[in-house]
């Protein structure tokens, strides 16, 4: 073992929460090092959030061109150049990586590229990417390990070399027929994008509806959108066997309620869950306990079972969103400073970036029913918002939940154009404790999508 180098703050993984913690600690005068295996800045700018939304926007442009005649513009036949789509995405990623490197240099935090493994409490042995090893110790340690796509134990699946979202976003070719395993966020976003690029797409979902966390009426609206775009969706279906090689030819056998069915395709994409990156890195040597699913056990301040060791983001069981990892950084930062900030009661918003998008914050009807929360419910068709008459983007609806015994907003869901932006307005109102009447009576600029909140909250039943 090489001679140990000591740091005040040692961070394993450079994802959203980890990098912000590193920059903060270094700027605060603490000697800080970050050990990163491959992705500078973590998965969000490299392989996940931003790259997927980049290619999703390319797919939206392709769809707009295809329907340009509806808006009075005549165009000829169009095709998608996947090599150009890929080049655009890579250009964005390269720029983001450089921004991260600049931030490391400006903050004074040391970025060490290599694979870290704990060999003792708060002690990492790092196999450097360019050769050699270093041993690092820290007064305090943070774990920002992330997750990876789960490959279910299904005959022939692993041998077929299926795509995950990482490989799918690196394709410079168009799959002839893409089978997507999983009807959640990643699967549906990429299913729609590749359909719009020109692929035939089939989605296999084990549950009775897509977007399983959402109310049945929301899931039904999303399913209608997928069907209208020509995407085949098999609900309550299980993947039973895969033969062949993804990228060449695959044959997939699925079990459906109507019996077994066989699909022939060119590619298969797995989007059926995530597994934490916690195995094989010596966490037992560090005194860090895992739960039964492999996630790091933490308390409400994200402290692990090891003294002076924190965990951030997905590996700690936090919701799998970049914005939650950023808030995890704030929790750890304030804990280090002796301030009282925890993960309790966080109001976490999220978006599905299909077109139109789906956004939600707080309770939905299913949550309220499950937890015996009495609510008043208001809905509004997206087409009732006058902005949609100017854009012809009329699909979807808005739904608000208000407490039955007060005017407190408990939840908001929107499936429609600019849903994420409209949701942020409602989230701000909820954080401020504004009664629903505040949004009902607010003067909101016309014509905007947020203007629909006036009509939505005017439809809340009286107490």
C-alpha positions in Angstrom: 0.0 0.0 0.0 1.3 3.5 -0.9 1.8 6.1 1.8 -1.5 7.6 2.8 -2.4 11.1 1.8 -4.7 12.9 4.2 -7.6 15.2 3.4 -10.2 17.0 5.5 -12.9 15.9 3.2 -12.8 12.8 1.0 -15.6 12.1 -1.5 -16.1 8.9 -3.5 -18.1 9.7 -6.6 -18.5 13.0 -8.4 -22.3 13.0 -9.0 -24.5 16.0 -8.3 -24.4 16.1 -4.5 -20.8 14.9 -4.3 -19.4 17.6 -6.6 -21.3 20.4 -5.0 -20.1 19.2 -1.6 -16.5 19.1 -2.9 -16.6 22.6 -4.3 -18.2 24.0 -1.2 -15.7 22.3 1.2 -12.7 23.3 -0.8 -13.9 26.9 -1.2 -14.4 26.9 2.6 -10.7 26.2 3.1 -10.8 22.4 3.7 -8.4 20.2 1.8 -10.8 18.1 -0.4 -10.4 15.3 -2.9 -13.0 13.6 -5.1 -12.4 10.1 -6.5 -14.2 9.5 -9.7 -14.1 6.3 -11.8 -15.2 7.6 -15.1 -17.9 10.3 -15.4 -16.7 13.8 -14.5 -19.7 15.4 -12.9 -21.5 12.1 -12.5 -24.2 10.5 -14.7 -26.5 13.5 -15.2 -24.3 15.5 -17.6 -22.7 12.5 -19.2 -25.2 9.7 -19.7 -28.5 10.4 -18.0 -30.6 13.5 -17.6 -29.1 16.1 -19.9 -28.0 13.7 -22.7 -31.4 12.1 -22.8 -33.2 15.4 -22.9 -30.9 16.6 -25.6 -31.8 13.7 -27.9 -35.5 14.0 -26.8 -35.4 17.6 -28.1 -33.9 16.4 -31.4 -36.8 13.9 -31.6 -39.3 16.8 -31.0 -37.8 18.7 -33.9 -38.2 15.7 -36.1 -41.8 15.5 -35.1 -42.4 19.2 -35.7 -40.9 18.9 -39.2 -43.1 15.9 -39.9 -46.2 17.9 -38.9 -45.1 21.2 -40.2 -48.0 21.3 -42.7 -50.4 21.7 -39.8 -48.7 25.0 -39.1 -48.7 26.3 -42.6 -45.1 25.3 -43.6 -44.5 23.0 -46.5 -41.5 20.7 -46.3 -40.3 17.8 -48.3 -39.6 14.3 -47.1 -37.4 14.2 -44.0 -35.2 11.6 -42.3 -33.2 11.6 -39.1 -29.4 11.5 -39.3 -28.6 9.7 -36.0 -24.9 10.4 -36.4 -25.8 14.1 -36.3 -28.1 13.6 -33.3 -25.2 11.9 -31.5 -22.7 14.6 -32.5 -25.0 17.3 -31.1 -25.4 15.4 -27.8 -21.6 14.8 -27.5 -20.9 18.4 -28.1 -23.1 19.3 -25.2 -21.5 16.7 -23.0 -18.0 17.9 -23.8 -18.9 21.4 -22.9 -20.4 20.3 -19.6 -17.3 18.3 -18.7 -15.2 21.3 -19.3 -17.4 23.4 -17.1 -17.0 20.8 -14.3 -13.2 20.8 -14.7 -13.2 24.6 -14.5 -15.2 24.4 -11.3 -12.8 22.0 -9.8 -9.9 24.2 -10.7 -11.6 27.3 -9.4 -12.7 25.7 -6.1 -9.4 24.0 -5.3 -10.9 20.6 -4.9 -8.7 17.8 -6.3 -10.3 15.5 -8.8 -8.7 12.0 -8.8 -9.6 9.8 -11.7 -9.6 6.2 -10.6 -11.4 3.3 -8.9 -11.6 3.6 -5.1 -12.0 0.7 -2.6 -12.1 1.0 1.2 -9.3 -0.9 2.9 -10.0 0.5 6.4 -12.4 3.1 8.0 -12.2 6.4 6.1 -9.3 5.0 4.0 -9.5 4.5 0.2 -7.1 2.7 -2.0 -7.4 4.1 -5.5 -6.3 2.3 -8.7 -5.6 5.3 -10.9 -6.9 5.3 -14.4 -3.5 6.3 -15.8 -1.7 3.6 -13.7 -0.5 3.3 -10.2 -2.3 3.6 -6.9 -2.8 6.1 -4.2 -4.0 5.7 -0.6 -6.2 8.4 0.7 -7.7 9.1 4.2 -10.2 11.7 5.3 -11.4 13.2 8.5 -14.8 13.1 6.9 -16.0 11.0 4.0 -19.0 11.3 1.7 -20.3 8.5 -0.6 -21.9 9.5 -3.9 -21.9 6.2 -5.6 -25.0 6.3 -7.8 -26.8 3.3 -9.4 -26.8 1.3 -12.6 -29.4 -0.3 -14.8 -30.6 -3.6 -13.4 -30.4 -6.7 -15.7 -33.1 -9.1 -14.6 -32.2 -12.8 -14.4 -34.1 -13.9 -17.5 -32.9 -16.7 -19.8 -30.9 -15.2 -22.7 -31.3 -11.6 -21.6 -27.7 -10.9 -20.5 -26.3 -12.9 -23.4 -28.2 -10.8 -25.8 -26.1 -7.8 -24.8 -29.1 -5.5 -24.3 -28.9 -1.7 -24.5 -29.3 0.4 -21.4 -30.0 4.1 -21.7 -26.3 4.7 -21.8 -25.7 2.6 -25.0 -29.0 3.8 -26.5 -27.9 7.4 -26.3 -24.6 6.5 -28.0 -26.3 5.0 -31.1 -25.3 6.5 -34.4 -27.8 4.3 -36.2 -31.6 4.0 -36.1 -32.9 0.7 -34.7 -35.4 -0.9 -37.1 -37.5 -2.3 -34.2 -36.7 -1.4 -30.6 -38.2 -3.4 -27.8 -38.2 -1.4 -24.5 -38.4 -3.4 -21.3 -40.0 -1.1 -18.7 -42.9 1.4 -18.8 -41.4 3.9 -16.4 -39.7 7.2 -17.0 -36.5 6.2 -18.8 -38.3 3.6 -20.9 -41.1 5.9 -22.1 -38.9 8.9 -22.8 -36.6 6.9 -25.0 -39.5 4.9 -26.6 -41.1 8.1 -27.8 -37.9 9.6 -29.0 -36.9 6.6 -31.1 -40.3 6.3 -32.5 -40.1 9.9 -33.6 -36.7 9.3 -35.1 -38.3 6.5 -37.2 -38.0 3.2 -35.3 -40.8 0.8 -34.7 -41.1 0.6 -30.9 -42.7 -1.9 -28.6 -42.9 -1.5 -24.8 -43.2 -4.4 -22.3 -44.4 -3.4 -18.8 -45.0 -6.0 -16.1 -47.6 -3.8 -14.3 -51.2 -3.1 -15.3 -50.3 0.5 -16.3 -47.4 2.6 -17.5 -46.0 5.2 -15.1 -47.0 3.0 -12.1 -46.7 5.7 -9.5 -49.4 7.8 -11.1 -53.2 7.8 -11.0 -55.0 5.5 -13.4 -56.4 8.4 -15.4 -53.0 9.9 -15.8 -51.5 6.6 -16.9 -54.4 6.1 -19.4 -53.7 9.5 -20.9 -50.0 8.7 -21.3 -50.9 5.3 -22.9 -53.2 7.0 -25.3 -50.4 9.4 -26.3 -48.0 6.4 -26.9 -50.6 4.5 -28.9 -51.4 7.6 -31.1 -47.8 7.8 -32.0 -47.7 4.1 -33.1 -45.9 2.6 -30.1 -47.1 -0.9 -29.1 -47.5 -1.3 -25.4 -47.9 -4.7 -23.7 -49.2 -4.3 -20.1 -49.3 -7.0 -17.4 -46.7 -8.8 -19.5 -43.5 -10.5 -18.4 -40.3 -11.1 -20.3 -39.7 -14.8 -20.4 -36.8 -15.4 -22.8 -34.5 -13.6 -25.2 -32.7 -15.2 -28.1 -30.2 -13.5 -30.4 -28.0 -10.4 -30.1 -29.3 -6.8 -29.7 -28.1 -4.7 -32.6 -28.4 -7.6 -35.0 -31.6 -9.6 -34.4 -33.5 -10.6 -31.2 -36.5 -12.8 -30.6 -38.3 -12.1 -27.4 -40.9 -14.3 -25.7 -43.4 -12.5 -23.4 -46.2 -13.8 -21.3 -49.3 -11.8 -21.5 -52.8 -12.2 -20.0 -53.8 -13.6 -23.4 -51.0 -16.1 -23.5 -47.4 -16.2 -24.7 -46.3 -14.0 -27.5 -43.2 -13.8 -29.6 -41.7 -10.5 -30.9 -38.9 -10.2 -33.4 -36.8 -7.0 -33.3 -33.4 -5.5 -34.0 -32.6 -4.1 -30.6 -33.7 -4.5 -26.9 -33.4 -1.7 -24.3 -33.6 -2.4 -20.6 -35.3 0.2 -18.4 -36.6 -2.0 -15.6 -35.1 -0.6 -12.5 -31.8 0.4 -10.9 -29.2 -1.3 -8.7 -27.0 0.7 -6.2 -23.2 0.8 -6.9 -22.3 -0.4 -3.4 -20.9 -3.9 -4.0 -17.2 -4.8 -4.2 -15.9 -1.5 -2.9 -15.1 -2.5 0.7 -18.0 -0.7 2.5 -17.8 -3.4 5.1 -14.2 -2.4 5.8 -15.4 1.1 6.2 -18.1 0.2 8.7 -20.9 1.2 6.4 -24.0 -0.9 6.6 -26.3 -1.7 3.7 -30.0 -2.6 3.7 -31.5 -5.7 2.1 -31.5 -4.1 -1.3 -27.9 -3.0 -1.2 -28.6 0.7 -0.4 -26.6 2.5 2.2 -28.4 2.8 5.6 -28.6 6.5 6.6 -30.4 8.6 9.1 -32.4 11.8 8.3 -29.1 13.8 8.1 -27.7 11.2 5.7 -25.1 9.9 8.2 -24.2 6.3 7.7 -23.5 3.7 10.4 -19.8 4.7 10.3 -18.7 7.8 12.2 -18.1 10.9 10.1 -19.3 9.2 6.9 -22.3 10.5 4.9 -24.0 9.1 1.8 -25.6 11.2 -0.9 -28.0 10.5 -3.7 -29.4 7.3 -5.1 -27.0 5.0 -3.2 -28.5 6.3 0.0 -32.0 5.4 -1.1 -32.9 9.0 -2.0 -35.4 9.5 -4.8 -33.6 8.9 -8.1 -33.5 12.5 -9.3 -30.6 14.9 -9.8 -32.4 17.7 -7.9 -32.8 15.4 -4.9 -29.1 14.7 -4.9 -28.5 18.4 -4.9 -30.7 18.8 -1.9 -28.8 15.9 -0.2 -25.7 18.1 -0.6 -27.5 20.9 1.3 -28.4 18.4 4.1 -24.8 17.2 4.5 -23.4 20.8 4.2 -25.7 22.0 6.9 -25.0 19.0 9.1 -21.3 19.7 8.8 -22.0 23.3 9.9 -24.1 22.3 12.8 -27.4 23.5 11.3 -30.7 21.7 11.6 -31.6 20.5 8.1 -32.9 17.0 7.4 -34.5 14.9 4.7 -37.8 14.8 6.6 -40.9 16.1 4.8 -39.2 17.2 1.6 -41.5 18.3 -1.2 -40.0 16.5 -4.2 -41.2 17.4 -7.7 -40.5 15.3 -10.8 -41.1 15.3 -14.5 -41.5 12.7 -17.2 -40.0 14.4 -20.3 -42.3 12.9 -23.0 -44.1 15.2 -25.3 -46.2 16.4 -23.8 -44.5 16.0 -20.4 -46.0 14.8 -17.2 -45.2 16.6 -13.9 -46.2 16.0 -10.3 -45.6 17.4 -6.9 -47.2 16.3 -3.6 -50.0 13.8 -3.3 -52.1 12.3 -6.1 -55.5 10.6 -5.7 -54.0 7.2 -5.2 -51.7 8.5 -2.4 -54.6 10.2 -0.7 -56.8 7.2 -0.8 -54.0 4.9 0.4 -53.2 7.2 3.4 -56.9 8.0 4.2 -56.4 11.7 3.5 -59.6 13.5 2.7 -59.2 15.8 -0.3 -61.1 18.0 -2.7 -60.2 17.4 -6.3 -60.3 19.8 -9.3 -59.4 18.9 -12.9 -59.1 21.0 -16.1 -58.5 19.8 -19.6 -55.3 21.3 -21.1 -57.4 22.4 -24.1 -59.2 24.8 -21.9 -56.1 26.9 -21.5 -56.1 29.5 -24.3 -52.4 29.2 -24.9 -52.9 25.8 -26.4 -55.1 27.3 -29.1 -52.1 29.2 -30.3 -49.8 26.2 -30.3 -52.2 23.3 -31.1 -50.7 21.4 -28.1 -54.0 20.5 -26.5 -53.4 17.0 -25.2 -53.7 16.3 -21.5 -55.2 17.7 -18.3 -54.4 19.3 -14.9 -55.4 18.0 -11.5 -55.2 19.6 -8.1 -55.7 18.1 -4.6 -56.8 20.4 -1.8 -57.4 19.4 1.8 -61.0 18.7 2.6 -60.9 20.6 5.9 -58.7 23.6 4.9 -57.5 25.5 1.8 -54.1 23.9 1.8 -52.8 22.5 -1.6 -51.7 18.9 -1.1 -50.8 17.9 -4.6 -50.7 18.8 -8.3 -50.4 16.7 -11.5 -50.2 17.9 -15.0 -49.9 16.0 -18.3 -49.6 18.7 -20.9 -47.4 21.2 -22.6 -44.9 22.9 -20.3 -46.1 20.8 -17.4 -42.8 21.1 -15.5 -42.9 24.9 -15.6 -46.5 25.1 -14.4 -45.8 22.6 -11.7 -43.0 24.8 -10.3 -45.6 27.6 -9.7 -47.7 25.3 -7.7 -44.7 23.9 -5.8 -43.7 27.4 -4.8 -47.2 28.1 -3.5 -47.1 24.9 -1.5 -43.7 25.7 0.0 -45.0 29.1 1.0 -48.1 27.7 2.5 -50.3 29.7 0.1 -53.9 28.6 0.2 -55.3 27.5 -3.1 -57.3 30.7 -3.4 -54.1 32.6 -3.9 -53.5 30.8 -7.2 -57.2 31.0 -8.0 -57.2 34.7 -7.7 -53.7 35.6 -8.9 -53.2 37.8 -11.9 -51.2 35.5 -14.2 -49.9 36.7 -17.6 -52.0 35.9 -20.6 -51.7 33.8 -22.7 -49.4 31.4 -20.8 -49.9 27.8 -19.7 -49.7 28.8 -16.0 -52.8 30.9 -16.6 -54.7 27.7 -16.5 -54.1 27.6 -12.7 -56.8 30.3 -12.3 -59.5 28.1 -13.9 -58.2 24.9 -12.2 -58.4 26.2 -8.7 -61.7 27.9 -9.4 -63.0 24.4 -9.9 -62.1 23.3 -6.4 -65.4 22.2 -4.6 -66.4 24.3 -1.7 -65.9 23.0 1.8 
